[in-house]
Amino acid sequence: MGLSLVVRNYVPQDLQSCRALWRELTDWHRGIYRDTTIGGDQPEKYFDKHLAAIGPKQIWVAVHDARIVGLVGLILGEDEAEVEPLIVSETYRGKGIGTRLINKAMTEAHVRGRRILSIKPVARNIKTIQFLHRQGFTNIGHMELFMDFSERSWKPGPQMFRRKFRI
């Protein structure tokens, strides 16, 4: 990789950096969906809610030169675990950071005795879906289908079970 990187447990001093990463993820989703309303006026506050829900021991950060450039969280269920979120700052993508973070989540889920590890990328995040497939996420366990009554435009998506979907 060539990049000096440490993946470590979240500590309270990481709060502002993690909020900024959460905002960056929200802005990414706003861009791929062309919808500035995603996440509301203060999307970084959702990191605070997520942190309160899962606890700091289920969040790890990627640090490069004293700067937090990525984070991963793990929601623990009885038999299963879910990766949420997985964020790498845009300028650091493609440098192996996502792989290191997802490997941390995989290791933690396995060590904690979970049988299944899942992740739910948004459907338009094709690069992330391709990345996750390369990491071994090749099984589809659930799908979320919905109708959109807004004026949002949808792109042609994949075909499954001889049915066309939009993303």
mmCIF file of the C-alpha atoms, coordinates in Angstrom:
data_MODEL
# 
_entry.id   MODEL 
# 
loop_
_atom_site.group_PDB 
_atom_site.id 
_atom_site.type_symbol 
_atom_site.label_atom_id 
_atom_site.label_alt_id 
_atom_site.label_comp_id 
_atom_site.label_asym_id 
_atom_site.label_entity_id 
_atom_site.label_seq_id 
_atom_site.pdbx_PDB_ins_code 
_atom_site.Cartn_x 
_atom_site.Cartn_y 
_atom_site.Cartn_z 
_atom_site.occupancy 
_atom_site.B_iso_or_equiv 
_atom_site.pdbx_formal_charge 
_atom_site.auth_seq_id 
_atom_site.auth_comp_id 
_atom_site.auth_asym_id 
_atom_site.auth_atom_id 
_atom_site.pdbx_PDB_model_num 
ATOM 1   C CA . MET A 1 1   ? 0.000   0.000   0.000   1.00 0.00 ? 1   MET A CA 1 
ATOM 2   C CA . GLY A 1 2   ? 2.862   2.414   0.757   1.00 0.00 ? 2   GLY A CA 1 
ATOM 3   C CA . LEU A 1 3   ? 0.640   4.423   3.094   1.00 0.00 ? 3   LEU A CA 1 
ATOM 4   C CA . SER A 1 4   ? 1.434   4.362   6.825   1.00 0.00 ? 4   SER A CA 1 
ATOM 5   C CA . LEU A 1 5   ? -1.879  3.504   8.390   1.00 0.00 ? 5   LEU A CA 1 
ATOM 6   C CA . VAL A 1 6   ? -3.108  2.430   11.806  1.00 0.00 ? 6   VAL A CA 1 
ATOM 7   C CA . VAL A 1 7   ? -6.567  0.994   12.451  1.00 0.00 ? 7   VAL A CA 1 
ATOM 8   C CA . ARG A 1 8   ? -7.468  1.513   16.088  1.00 0.00 ? 8   ARG A CA 1 
ATOM 9   C CA . ASN A 1 9   ? -10.428 1.727   18.437  1.00 0.00 ? 9   ASN A CA 1 
ATOM 10  C CA . TYR A 1 10  ? -12.503 4.889   18.455  1.00 0.00 ? 10  TYR A CA 1 
ATOM 11  C CA . VAL A 1 11  ? -11.797 7.281   21.337  1.00 0.00 ? 11  VAL A CA 1 
ATOM 12  C CA . PRO A 1 12  ? -13.869 10.336  22.379  1.00 0.00 ? 12  PRO A CA 1 
ATOM 13  C CA . GLN A 1 13  ? -11.299 12.715  20.853  1.00 0.00 ? 13  GLN A CA 1 
ATOM 14  C CA . ASP A 1 14  ? -12.228 11.267  17.421  1.00 0.00 ? 14  ASP A CA 1 
ATOM 15  C CA . LEU A 1 15  ? -15.772 12.663  17.544  1.00 0.00 ? 15  LEU A CA 1 
ATOM 16  C CA . GLN A 1 16  ? -15.322 15.689  15.261  1.00 0.00 ? 16  GLN A CA 1 
ATOM 17  C CA . SER A 1 17  ? -13.309 13.756  12.688  1.00 0.00 ? 17  SER A CA 1 
ATOM 18  C CA . CYS A 1 18  ? -15.880 10.956  12.605  1.00 0.00 ? 18  CYS A CA 1 
ATOM 19  C CA . ARG A 1 19  ? -18.705 13.472  12.262  1.00 0.00 ? 19  ARG A CA 1 
ATOM 20  C CA . ALA A 1 20  ? -16.859 14.982  9.303   1.00 0.00 ? 20  ALA A CA 1 
ATOM 21  C CA . LEU A 1 21  ? -16.498 11.545  7.697   1.00 0.00 ? 21  LEU A CA 1 
ATOM 22  C CA . TRP A 1 22  ? -20.229 10.888  8.240   1.00 0.00 ? 22  TRP A CA 1 
ATOM 23  C CA . ARG A 1 23  ? -21.000 14.210  6.531   1.00 0.00 ? 23  ARG A CA 1 
ATOM 24  C CA . GLU A 1 24  ? -18.689 13.246  3.665   1.00 0.00 ? 24  GLU A CA 1 
ATOM 25  C CA . LEU A 1 25  ? -20.563 9.944   3.258   1.00 0.00 ? 25  LEU A CA 1 
ATOM 26  C CA . THR A 1 26  ? -23.873 11.814  3.269   1.00 0.00 ? 26  THR A CA 1 
ATOM 27  C CA . ASP A 1 27  ? -22.571 14.241  0.644   1.00 0.00 ? 27  ASP A CA 1 
ATOM 28  C CA . TRP A 1 28  ? -21.462 11.248  -1.454  1.00 0.00 ? 28  TRP A CA 1 
ATOM 29  C CA . HIS A 1 29  ? -24.987 9.794   -1.245  1.00 0.00 ? 29  HIS A CA 1 
ATOM 30  C CA . ARG A 1 30  ? -26.491 13.197  -2.075  1.00 0.00 ? 30  ARG A CA 1 
ATOM 31  C CA . GLY A 1 31  ? -24.322 13.273  -5.196  1.00 0.00 ? 31  GLY A CA 1 
ATOM 32  C CA . ILE A 1 32  ? -25.062 9.796   -6.459  1.00 0.00 ? 32  ILE A CA 1 
ATOM 33  C CA . TYR A 1 33  ? -28.798 10.271  -5.870  1.00 0.00 ? 33  TYR A CA 1 
ATOM 34  C CA . ARG A 1 34  ? -28.812 13.941  -6.908  1.00 0.00 ? 34  ARG A CA 1 
ATOM 35  C CA . ASP A 1 35  ? -30.805 14.740  -3.769  1.00 0.00 ? 35  ASP A CA 1 
ATOM 36  C CA . THR A 1 36  ? -29.557 17.455  -1.412  1.00 0.00 ? 36  THR A CA 1 
ATOM 37  C CA . THR A 1 37  ? -32.166 16.582  1.212   1.00 0.00 ? 37  THR A CA 1 
ATOM 38  C CA . ILE A 1 38  ? -30.562 13.246  2.151   1.00 0.00 ? 38  ILE A CA 1 
ATOM 39  C CA . GLY A 1 39  ? -29.400 13.385  5.759   1.00 0.00 ? 39  GLY A CA 1 
ATOM 40  C CA . GLY A 1 40  ? -31.102 16.675  6.597   1.00 0.00 ? 40  GLY A CA 1 
ATOM 41  C CA . ASP A 1 41  ? -29.389 19.921  7.611   1.00 0.00 ? 41  ASP A CA 1 
ATOM 42  C CA . GLN A 1 42  ? -26.902 18.335  10.021  1.00 0.00 ? 42  GLN A CA 1 
ATOM 43  C CA . PRO A 1 43  ? -26.147 14.821  8.809   1.00 0.00 ? 43  PRO A CA 1 
ATOM 44  C CA . GLU A 1 44  ? -23.125 14.541  11.106  1.00 0.00 ? 44  GLU A CA 1 
ATOM 45  C CA . LYS A 1 45  ? -25.520 14.358  14.056  1.00 0.00 ? 45  LYS A CA 1 
ATOM 46  C CA . TYR A 1 46  ? -26.485 10.890  12.805  1.00 0.00 ? 46  TYR A CA 1 
ATOM 47  C CA . PHE A 1 47  ? -22.991 9.759   13.747  1.00 0.00 ? 47  PHE A CA 1 
ATOM 48  C CA . ASP A 1 48  ? -23.786 10.770  17.342  1.00 0.00 ? 48  ASP A CA 1 
ATOM 49  C CA . LYS A 1 49  ? -26.983 8.687   17.272  1.00 0.00 ? 49  LYS A CA 1 
ATOM 50  C CA . HIS A 1 50  ? -25.133 5.739   15.754  1.00 0.00 ? 50  HIS A CA 1 
ATOM 51  C CA . LEU A 1 51  ? -22.366 6.003   18.350  1.00 0.00 ? 51  LEU A CA 1 
ATOM 52  C CA . ALA A 1 52  ? -24.932 6.053   21.170  1.00 0.00 ? 52  ALA A CA 1 
ATOM 53  C CA . ALA A 1 53  ? -26.745 3.045   19.695  1.00 0.00 ? 53  ALA A CA 1 
ATOM 54  C CA . ILE A 1 54  ? -23.785 0.703   19.138  1.00 0.00 ? 54  ILE A CA 1 
ATOM 55  C CA . GLY A 1 55  ? -21.211 2.087   21.556  1.00 0.00 ? 55  GLY A CA 1 
ATOM 56  C CA . PRO A 1 56  ? -17.626 3.200   21.001  1.00 0.00 ? 56  PRO A CA 1 
ATOM 57  C CA . LYS A 1 57  ? -16.223 -0.333  21.337  1.00 0.00 ? 57  LYS A CA 1 
ATOM 58  C CA . GLN A 1 58  ? -17.835 -1.256  18.013  1.00 0.00 ? 58  GLN A CA 1 
ATOM 59  C CA . ILE A 1 59  ? -16.189 1.562   16.025  1.00 0.00 ? 59  ILE A CA 1 
ATOM 60  C CA . TRP A 1 60  ? -12.659 1.615   14.597  1.00 0.00 ? 60  TRP A CA 1 
ATOM 61  C CA . VAL A 1 61  ? -10.869 4.421   12.794  1.00 0.00 ? 61  VAL A CA 1 
ATOM 62  C CA . ALA A 1 62  ? -8.140  4.441   10.166  1.00 0.00 ? 62  ALA A CA 1 
ATOM 63  C CA . VAL A 1 63  ? -5.433  6.983   10.960  1.00 0.00 ? 63  VAL A CA 1 
ATOM 64  C CA . HIS A 1 64  ? -2.831  8.263   8.495   1.00 0.00 ? 64  HIS A CA 1 
ATOM 65  C CA . ASP A 1 65  ? -0.310  10.880  9.689   1.00 0.00 ? 65  ASP A CA 1 
ATOM 66  C CA . ALA A 1 66  ? -2.461  11.699  12.766  1.00 0.00 ? 66  ALA A CA 1 
ATOM 67  C CA . ARG A 1 67  ? -5.510  12.281  10.528  1.00 0.00 ? 67  ARG A CA 1 
ATOM 68  C CA . ILE A 1 68  ? -8.597  10.072  10.652  1.00 0.00 ? 68  ILE A CA 1 
ATOM 69  C CA . VAL A 1 69  ? -9.252  9.045   7.046   1.00 0.00 ? 69  VAL A CA 1 
ATOM 70  C CA . GLY A 1 70  ? -11.779 6.254   7.516   1.00 0.00 ? 70  GLY A CA 1 
ATOM 71  C CA . LEU A 1 71  ? -14.017 4.464   9.951   1.00 0.00 ? 71  LEU A CA 1 
ATOM 72  C CA . VAL A 1 72  ? -15.962 1.270   10.294  1.00 0.00 ? 72  VAL A CA 1 
ATOM 73  C CA . GLY A 1 73  ? -18.654 0.255   12.747  1.00 0.00 ? 73  GLY A CA 1 
ATOM 74  C CA . LEU A 1 74  ? -20.159 -3.064  13.707  1.00 0.00 ? 74  LEU A CA 1 
ATOM 75  C CA . ILE A 1 75  ? -23.734 -3.604  14.856  1.00 0.00 ? 75  ILE A CA 1 
ATOM 76  C CA . LEU A 1 76  ? -23.820 -6.810  16.869  1.00 0.00 ? 76  LEU A CA 1 
ATOM 77  C CA . GLY A 1 77  ? -26.830 -9.082  16.853  1.00 0.00 ? 77  GLY A CA 1 
ATOM 78  C CA . GLU A 1 78  ? -27.203 -12.441 18.546  1.00 0.00 ? 78  GLU A CA 1 
ATOM 79  C CA . ASP A 1 79  ? -25.868 -14.569 15.665  1.00 0.00 ? 79  ASP A CA 1 
ATOM 80  C CA . GLU A 1 80  ? -25.181 -11.867 13.111  1.00 0.00 ? 80  GLU A CA 1 
ATOM 81  C CA . ALA A 1 81  ? -23.244 -8.649  12.765  1.00 0.00 ? 81  ALA A CA 1 
ATOM 82  C CA . GLU A 1 82  ? -23.722 -5.776  10.327  1.00 0.00 ? 82  GLU A CA 1 
ATOM 83  C CA . VAL A 1 83  ? -21.029 -3.430  9.073   1.00 0.00 ? 83  VAL A CA 1 
ATOM 84  C CA . GLU A 1 84  ? -22.361 0.112   9.532   1.00 0.00 ? 84  GLU A CA 1 
ATOM 85  C CA . PRO A 1 85  ? -20.869 2.405   8.454   1.00 0.00 ? 85  PRO A CA 1 
ATOM 86  C CA . LEU A 1 86  ? -17.863 1.865   6.234   1.00 0.00 ? 86  LEU A CA 1 
ATOM 87  C CA . ILE A 1 87  ? -16.402 5.235   5.265   1.00 0.00 ? 87  ILE A CA 1 
ATOM 88  C CA . VAL A 1 88  ? -13.128 6.167   3.596   1.00 0.00 ? 88  VAL A CA 1 
ATOM 89  C CA . SER A 1 89  ? -12.466 9.827   2.877   1.00 0.00 ? 89  SER A CA 1 
ATOM 90  C CA . GLU A 1 90  ? -12.713 10.385  -0.871  1.00 0.00 ? 90  GLU A CA 1 
ATOM 91  C CA . THR A 1 91  ? -9.117  11.532  -1.315  1.00 0.00 ? 91  THR A CA 1 
ATOM 92  C CA . TYR A 1 92  ? -7.883  8.317   0.351   1.00 0.00 ? 92  TYR A CA 1 
ATOM 93  C CA . ARG A 1 93  ? -9.954  5.822   -1.625  1.00 0.00 ? 93  ARG A CA 1 
ATOM 94  C CA . GLY A 1 94  ? -8.155  3.198   -3.665  1.00 0.00 ? 94  GLY A CA 1 
ATOM 95  C CA . LYS A 1 95  ? -5.225  2.986   -1.230  1.00 0.00 ? 95  LYS A CA 1 
ATOM 96  C CA . GLY A 1 96  ? -6.241  -0.169  0.675   1.00 0.00 ? 96  GLY A CA 1 
ATOM 97  C CA . ILE A 1 97  ? -7.879  1.621   3.606   1.00 0.00 ? 97  ILE A CA 1 
ATOM 98  C CA . GLY A 1 98  ? -11.335 0.179   2.937   1.00 0.00 ? 98  GLY A CA 1 
ATOM 99  C CA . THR A 1 99  ? -9.820  -3.296  2.804   1.00 0.00 ? 99  THR A CA 1 
ATOM 100 C CA . ARG A 1 100 ? -8.096  -2.782  6.147   1.00 0.00 ? 100 ARG A CA 1 
ATOM 101 C CA . LEU A 1 101 ? -11.307 -1.481  7.721   1.00 0.00 ? 101 LEU A CA 1 
ATOM 102 C CA . ILE A 1 102 ? -13.522 -4.251  6.342   1.00 0.00 ? 102 ILE A CA 1 
ATOM 103 C CA . ASN A 1 103 ? -10.957 -6.836  7.462   1.00 0.00 ? 103 ASN A CA 1 
ATOM 104 C CA . LYS A 1 104 ? -11.119 -5.365  10.961  1.00 0.00 ? 104 LYS A CA 1 
ATOM 105 C CA . ALA A 1 105 ? -14.911 -5.699  10.972  1.00 0.00 ? 105 ALA A CA 1 
ATOM 106 C CA . MET A 1 106 ? -14.693 -9.250  9.612   1.00 0.00 ? 106 MET A CA 1 
ATOM 107 C CA . THR A 1 107 ? -12.161 -10.253 12.261  1.00 0.00 ? 107 THR A CA 1 
ATOM 108 C CA . GLU A 1 108 ? -14.166 -8.693  15.090  1.00 0.00 ? 108 GLU A CA 1 
ATOM 109 C CA . ALA A 1 109 ? -17.406 -10.351 13.960  1.00 0.00 ? 109 ALA A CA 1 
ATOM 110 C CA . HIS A 1 110 ? -15.668 -13.725 13.713  1.00 0.00 ? 110 HIS A CA 1 
ATOM 111 C CA . VAL A 1 111 ? -13.851 -13.402 17.059  1.00 0.00 ? 111 VAL A CA 1 
ATOM 112 C CA . ARG A 1 112 ? -17.143 -12.441 18.707  1.00 0.00 ? 112 ARG A CA 1 
ATOM 113 C CA . GLY A 1 113 ? -18.760 -15.621 17.418  1.00 0.00 ? 113 GLY A CA 1 
ATOM 114 C CA . ARG A 1 114 ? -21.126 -14.206 14.814  1.00 0.00 ? 114 ARG A CA 1 
ATOM 115 C CA . ARG A 1 115 ? -22.120 -16.622 12.050  1.00 0.00 ? 115 ARG A CA 1 
ATOM 116 C CA . ILE A 1 116 ? -23.042 -14.004 9.458   1.00 0.00 ? 116 ILE A CA 1 
ATOM 117 C CA . LEU A 1 117 ? -21.624 -10.594 8.579   1.00 0.00 ? 117 LEU A CA 1 
ATOM 118 C CA . SER A 1 118 ? -23.737 -8.307  6.421   1.00 0.00 ? 118 SER A CA 1 
ATOM 119 C CA . ILE A 1 119 ? -23.468 -4.841  4.933   1.00 0.00 ? 119 ILE A CA 1 
ATOM 120 C CA . LYS A 1 120 ? -26.111 -2.729  3.184   1.00 0.00 ? 120 LYS A CA 1 
ATOM 121 C CA . PRO A 1 121 ? -24.610 -0.390  0.588   1.00 0.00 ? 121 PRO A CA 1 
ATOM 122 C CA . VAL A 1 122 ? -26.999 1.884   -1.269  1.00 0.00 ? 122 VAL A CA 1 
ATOM 123 C CA . ALA A 1 123 ? -27.924 0.495   -4.680  1.00 0.00 ? 123 ALA A CA 1 
ATOM 124 C CA . ARG A 1 124 ? -26.322 3.306   -6.706  1.00 0.00 ? 124 ARG A CA 1 
ATOM 125 C CA . ASN A 1 125 ? -22.974 2.963   -4.969  1.00 0.00 ? 125 ASN A CA 1 
ATOM 126 C CA . ILE A 1 126 ? -21.697 0.607   -7.644  1.00 0.00 ? 126 ILE A CA 1 
ATOM 127 C CA . LYS A 1 127 ? -17.984 1.035   -6.854  1.00 0.00 ? 127 LYS A CA 1 
ATOM 128 C CA . THR A 1 128 ? -18.616 0.097   -3.224  1.00 0.00 ? 128 THR A CA 1 
ATOM 129 C CA . ILE A 1 129 ? -20.726 -2.900  -4.226  1.00 0.00 ? 129 ILE A CA 1 
ATOM 130 C CA . GLN A 1 130 ? -17.927 -4.079  -6.523  1.00 0.00 ? 130 GLN A CA 1 
ATOM 131 C CA . PHE A 1 131 ? -15.377 -3.542  -3.728  1.00 0.00 ? 131 PHE A CA 1 
ATOM 132 C CA . LEU A 1 132 ? -17.497 -5.489  -1.236  1.00 0.00 ? 132 LEU A CA 1 
ATOM 133 C CA . HIS A 1 133 ? -17.929 -8.338  -3.713  1.00 0.00 ? 133 HIS A CA 1 
ATOM 134 C CA . ARG A 1 134 ? -14.124 -8.556  -4.027  1.00 0.00 ? 134 ARG A CA 1 
ATOM 135 C CA . GLN A 1 135 ? -13.934 -8.732  -0.219  1.00 0.00 ? 135 GLN A CA 1 
ATOM 136 C CA . GLY A 1 136 ? -16.180 -11.816 -0.182  1.00 0.00 ? 136 GLY A CA 1 
ATOM 137 C CA . PHE A 1 137 ? -19.664 -10.348 0.219   1.00 0.00 ? 137 PHE A CA 1 
ATOM 138 C CA . THR A 1 138 ? -21.164 -12.509 -2.532  1.00 0.00 ? 138 THR A CA 1 
ATOM 139 C CA . ASN A 1 139 ? -24.412 -13.674 -0.930  1.00 0.00 ? 139 ASN A CA 1 
ATOM 140 C CA . ILE A 1 140 ? -27.646 -11.694 -1.105  1.00 0.00 ? 140 ILE A CA 1 
ATOM 141 C CA . GLY A 1 141 ? -29.686 -12.192 2.046   1.00 0.00 ? 141 GLY A CA 1 
ATOM 142 C CA . HIS A 1 142 ? -32.210 -9.354  1.911   1.00 0.00 ? 142 HIS A CA 1 
ATOM 143 C CA . MET A 1 143 ? -33.428 -6.792  -0.579  1.00 0.00 ? 143 MET A CA 1 
ATOM 144 C CA . GLU A 1 144 ? -35.265 -3.585  0.102   1.00 0.00 ? 144 GLU A CA 1 
ATOM 145 C CA . LEU A 1 145 ? -37.819 -2.710  -2.546  1.00 0.00 ? 145 LEU A CA 1 
ATOM 146 C CA . PHE A 1 146 ? -39.783 0.500   -2.375  1.00 0.00 ? 146 PHE A CA 1 
ATOM 147 C CA . MET A 1 147 ? -41.852 2.999   -4.299  1.00 0.00 ? 147 MET A CA 1 
ATOM 148 C CA . ASP A 1 148 ? -40.805 6.624   -4.481  1.00 0.00 ? 148 ASP A CA 1 
ATOM 149 C CA . PHE A 1 149 ? -43.620 9.153   -4.562  1.00 0.00 ? 149 PHE A CA 1 
ATOM 150 C CA . SER A 1 150 ? -41.235 12.102  -4.913  1.00 0.00 ? 150 SER A CA 1 
ATOM 151 C CA . GLU A 1 151 ? -39.896 13.597  -8.109  1.00 0.00 ? 151 GLU A CA 1 
ATOM 152 C CA . ARG A 1 152 ? -36.484 11.920  -7.736  1.00 0.00 ? 152 ARG A CA 1 
ATOM 153 C CA . SER A 1 153 ? -35.118 10.431  -10.937 1.00 0.00 ? 153 SER A CA 1 
ATOM 154 C CA . TRP A 1 154 ? -34.039 6.795   -10.939 1.00 0.00 ? 154 TRP A CA 1 
ATOM 155 C CA . LYS A 1 155 ? -31.487 5.113   -13.195 1.00 0.00 ? 155 LYS A CA 1 
ATOM 156 C CA . PRO A 1 156 ? -31.878 1.749   -14.892 1.00 0.00 ? 156 PRO A CA 1 
ATOM 157 C CA . GLY A 1 157 ? -30.528 -0.907  -12.550 1.00 0.00 ? 157 GLY A CA 1 
ATOM 158 C CA . PRO A 1 158 ? -29.881 -4.627  -12.495 1.00 0.00 ? 158 PRO A CA 1 
ATOM 159 C CA . GLN A 1 159 ? -32.191 -7.351  -13.676 1.00 0.00 ? 159 GLN A CA 1 
ATOM 160 C CA . MET A 1 160 ? -32.998 -10.108 -11.204 1.00 0.00 ? 160 MET A CA 1 
ATOM 161 C CA . PHE A 1 161 ? -35.419 -12.981 -11.533 1.00 0.00 ? 161 PHE A CA 1 
ATOM 162 C CA . ARG A 1 162 ? -36.338 -11.777 -15.024 1.00 0.00 ? 162 ARG A CA 1 
ATOM 163 C CA . ARG A 1 163 ? -37.442 -8.401  -13.617 1.00 0.00 ? 163 ARG A CA 1 
ATOM 164 C CA . LYS A 1 164 ? -35.864 -4.997  -14.280 1.00 0.00 ? 164 LYS A CA 1 
ATOM 165 C CA . PHE A 1 165 ? -35.146 -2.717  -11.350 1.00 0.00 ? 165 PHE A CA 1 
ATOM 166 C CA . ARG A 1 166 ? -34.074 0.906   -11.035 1.00 0.00 ? 166 ARG A CA 1 
ATOM 167 C CA . ILE A 1 167 ? -31.481 2.350   -8.729  1.00 0.00 ? 167 ILE A CA 1 
# 
